[in-house]
Amino acid sequence: MAARTKTAKDRPSYRCTECGWQTAKWLGRCPECQAWGTVEEYGAPAVRTTAAGRVSTAALPIGQVDGRQATARSTGVDELDRVLGGGLVPGAVVLLAGEPGVGKSTLLLDVAAKAASDEHRTLYVTGEESASQVRLRADRINALNDHLYLAAETDLSAVLGHLDAVKPSLLVLDSVQTVASPEIDGAPGGMAQVREVAGALIRASKERGMSTLLVGHVTKDGAIAGPRLLEHLVDVVLHFEGDRHARLRLVRGVKNRYGATDEVGCFELHDEGIIGLADPSGLFLTRRDTAVPGTCLTVTLEGRRPLVAEVQALTVDSQIPSPRRTTSGLETSRVSMMLAVLEQRGRITALGKRDIYSATVGGVKLSEPAADLAIALALASAASDTPLPKNLVAIGEVGLAGEVRRVTGVQRRLSEAHRLGFTHALVPADPGKVPPGMKVTEVADMGDALRVLPRGRRPRAPQEAEG
């Protein structure tokens, strides 16, 4: 079959019959001569086909493919290895996104220093700071290593040149939105530039067997900035979360081609840097010698990791017609639902005209329904000014009918509470295997749960208290 040659007739095009102006799509009015109805099609779509080419590597049965090349190598930071699924795989590209000032650069500089060795060089490329600024941070967090190379570049061709010169096993780019290619039109951080920079670095990582850590910006809504294609191209997507006024930082996996996405890494922010927390439950608890009204403990699951958290509530007489409802670390809608359930199902009317403040300890955010029972008991304890029994944890979802529903991972939650010394737990029915030495009380509804409050001090309506 003869090869088809491209002619003017093969190209899809439209032309104005009055002035000859050409365009790739039809318009009702010619922009050149301002004539209406004169733009007509005069070309046909070209048929393009791709001929078969030479293959780079022959296809093999999947059982004969060498999987040792995808063996993960530790980053030197245990909490990050937990989220990555054991470490960094050669050729893997990881995107770490988070809000400004949360600690992304500090964490990755620490990782770059710990991952560098005689056999594995590390290249840290910064596009947002100067090399001297990064050196000052490295001095502060003790991230100096003779095999850690530092470069301040914003040109993609210069970054690729550094790869040829250093030949690193790990590349850290901070950030992908600050690097631009001179071959592509547009400002740095634009969709075309981000796509080109990420594509070039991904190709370089796969060809060299080099692991790459990319820092990404986020929008005001918390989503990763740039084209959505960026998240599809990379192998791992991580979110770095944390309140700027709290010490806790969480690294949460969103996408991972080499491991699970339900793992969470916990870090604590210090003046000397960011330190991984193997046992972070202590950040979310307040150790007291005596019990205090309005506090209740629960066990939440961050990924597959159980964390013991404390819920606090405070009620005071309102000085305004519309009482305040203030929350911190809790969803306002969940707290409002628990107030309605306590009033309607628990027969507690003392909360309706009082200011109510509810919060968590240590900056942790509780959004899963398993914390409902702890929120309700903390509110009831605050309303009656009666402390709950010491060493008590409450786990369960509360429905609008007042029933306490089952939640996932009850055994894992109870094991964590028992490890930390808690001896009594309120759980939904059928909790499974109970840790030895721990008293577990099954509750079916809010009426059963409120019985843990001492008799005679349970919250009542104001008219009942006067009588």
Rosetta blueprint (number, residue, H / E / L):
1 M L
2 A L
3 A L
4 R L
5 T L
6 K L
7 T L
8 A L
9 K L
10 D L
11 R L
12 P L
13 S L
14 Y E
15 R E
16 C E
17 T L
18 E L
19 C L
20 G L
21 W L
22 Q E
23 T E
24 A L
25 K L
26 W L
27 L L
28 G L
29 R E
30 C L
31 P L
32 E L
33 C L
34 Q L
35 A L
36 W E
37 G L
38 T L
39 V E
40 E E
41 E E
42 Y L
43 G L
44 A L
45 P L
46 A L
47 V L
48 R L
49 T L
50 T L
51 A L
52 A L
53 G L
54 R L
55 V L
56 S L
57 T L
58 A L
59 A L
60 L L
61 P L
62 I H
63 G H
64 Q H
65 V L
66 D L
67 G L
68 R H
69 Q H
70 A H
71 T L
72 A L
73 R E
74 S L
75 T L
76 G L
77 V L
78 D H
79 E H
80 L H
81 D H
82 R H
83 V H
84 L H
85 G L
86 G L
87 G L
88 L E
89 V L
90 P L
91 G L
92 A L
93 V E
94 V E
95 L E
96 L E
97 A E
98 G E
99 E L
100 P L
101 G L
102 V L
103 G L
104 K H
105 S H
106 T H
107 L H
108 L H
109 L H
110 D H
111 V H
112 A H
113 A H
114 K H
115 A H
116 A L
117 S L
118 D L
119 E L
120 H L
121 R L
122 T E
123 L E
124 Y E
125 V E
126 T E
127 G L
128 E L
129 E L
130 S L
131 A H
132 S H
133 Q H
134 V H
135 R H
136 L H
137 R H
138 A H
139 D H
140 R H
141 I H
142 N L
143 A L
144 L L
145 N L
146 D L
147 H L
148 L E
149 Y E
150 L E
151 A E
152 A E
153 E L
154 T L
155 D E
156 L H
157 S H
158 A H
159 V H
160 L H
161 G H
162 H H
163 L H
164 D H
165 A H
166 V H
167 K L
168 P L
169 S L
170 L E
171 L E
172 V E
173 L E
174 D E
175 S L
176 V L
177 Q L
178 T L
179 V L
180 A E
181 S L
182 P L
183 E L
184 I L
185 D L
186 G L
187 A L
188 P L
189 G L
190 G L
191 M H
192 A H
193 Q H
194 V H
195 R H
196 E H
197 V H
198 A H
199 G H
200 A H
201 L H
202 I H
203 R H
204 A H
205 S H
206 K H
207 E H
208 R H
209 G L
210 M L
211 S E
212 T E
213 L E
214 L E
215 V E
216 G E
217 H L
218 V E
219 T L
220 K L
221 D L
222 G L
223 A L
224 I E
225 A L
226 G L
227 P L
228 R L
229 L H
230 L H
231 E H
232 H H
233 L H
234 V L
235 D L
236 V E
237 V E
238 L E
239 H E
240 F E
241 E E
242 G L
243 D L
244 R L
245 H L
246 A L
247 R L
248 L E
249 R E
250 L E
251 V E
252 R E
253 G E
254 V E
255 K E
256 N E
257 R L
258 Y L
259 G L
260 A L
261 T L
262 D L
263 E L
264 V E
265 G E
266 C E
267 F E
268 E E
269 L E
270 H E
271 D L
272 E L
273 G E
274 I E
275 I E
276 G E
277 L L
278 A L
279 D L
280 P H
281 S H
282 G H
283 L H
284 F H
285 L L
286 T L
287 R L
288 R L
289 D L
290 T L
291 A L
292 V L
293 P L
294 G L
295 T E
296 C E
297 L E
298 T E
299 V E
300 T E
301 L E
302 E E
303 G L
304 R L
305 R E
306 P E
307 L E
308 V E
309 A E
310 E E
311 V E
312 Q E
313 A E
314 L E
315 T E
316 V E
317 D E
318 S L
319 Q L
320 I L
321 P L
322 S L
323 P L
324 R L
325 R E
326 T E
327 T E
328 S E
329 G L
330 L E
331 E L
332 T H
333 S H
334 R H
335 V H
336 S H
337 M H
338 M H
339 L H
340 A H
341 V H
342 L H
343 E H
344 Q H
345 R L
346 G L
347 R L
348 I L
349 T L
350 A L
351 L L
352 G L
353 K L
354 R E
355 D E
356 I E
357 Y E
358 S E
359 A E
360 T E
361 V L
362 G L
363 G L
364 V L
365 K L
366 L E
367 S L
368 E L
369 P H
370 A H
371 A H
372 D H
373 L H
374 A H
375 I H
376 A H
377 L H
378 A H
379 L H
380 A H
381 S H
382 A H
383 A H
384 S H
385 D L
386 T L
387 P L
388 L L
389 P L
390 K L
391 N L
392 L E
393 V E
394 A E
395 I L
396 G L
397 E E
398 V E
399 G L
400 L L
401 A L
402 G L
403 E E
404 V E
405 R E
406 R L
407 V L
408 T L
409 G L
410 V H
411 Q H
412 R H
413 R H
414 L H
415 S H
416 E H
417 A H
418 H H
419 R H
420 L L
421 G L
422 F L
423 T L
424 H E
425 A E
426 L E
427 V E
428 P L
429 A L
430 D L
431 P L
432 G L
433 K L
434 V L
435 P L
436 P L
437 G L
438 M L
439 K E
440 V E
441 T E
442 E E
443 V L
444 A L
445 D E
446 M H
447 G H
448 D H
449 A H
450 L H
451 R H
452 V H
453 L L
454 P L
455 R L
456 G L
457 R L
458 R L
459 P L
460 R L
461 A L
462 P H
463 Q H
464 E H
465 A H
466 E H
467 G L
